[in-house]
Amino acid sequence: MSTAHDNARVIDRLAREHERSAQVRATARQALRNSGSAADRKYLTMAERGYGVPHLIAAGCDPDIARRIVSGRTA
């Protein structure tokens, strides 16, 4: 019984962490969207639609910026 309870706690903790990281990425992307150029907004839209770093680079995005957009970091 203890193992099942421990597993449930771990699953709950991981779900909360995943939700927090998704919120951080969304906030960072919104900040980029508000302050960026039209090209930056295009790359953000691509990332939100599920495109990864290689796709953004192929579309003309700088590799470092592509990694930051996909990871959700602004700085």
N, C-alpha and C positions, 0 to 999 in steps of 0.2 A: 504494500500500500504506500509506503514511504517513497519508493522509487517512482511510482505513478504521480504522486504529488510533486516530487522534485522535478520530474519531466514537465509537468504542467506549468510550474513556476518558470522554468527555463524557456519554455515556448512563449509564455506571456511576456517575459523580459525581452526576448528577441523581437517579438511583434512590436513592442513599444519602441525599441531602438530603431527598427526599420521605419516605423511611422515618423519618428523624429528626424531621421536622416532624409526621408522624402520631403518633409516640411522644410528642412534646411536647403535642399536642392531647389525646391520651388521658390523659396524666398530669394535665393541667389540668382536664379534665372530671371525672376521678375525685376530685380535690381539691374541686371544686364540689359533686359529689354527696355527699361525706362531710360537708361543712360547711353545705350549703344546706337550705332548707326543702322541704316536699313540692312546692310549686309549682316551685321551681328544678329538682327532680328530674324533674318532668313535662316541663319545657322541655328538659332534657338528653336525656331519652329521645326526644323529638321530633327533636332535632338528630341524634342517633345513628341515627335511622331515615331520615335524609335530608332532613328538612324544613329550609327555609332561614329567613333572618331575617324575611321578610314573613309566613311562616306562624306563627312564634313570636310576632310582634307581634300578629297577628290573634287568637291564643289568649290574649292578655292580658299578654304579657311586655313589660317595659320595653325600648324600642328599643336603648339602650346595652348592657343586659345580654344581649339577643338577639344583638347583634353579637359580644360577647365570648364567648358560649357557642359560636356557630358557628365563630369563629376559634380557639377553644381557649385564650383568655387568661383568667386568673383575676383580674388586677388592673387 
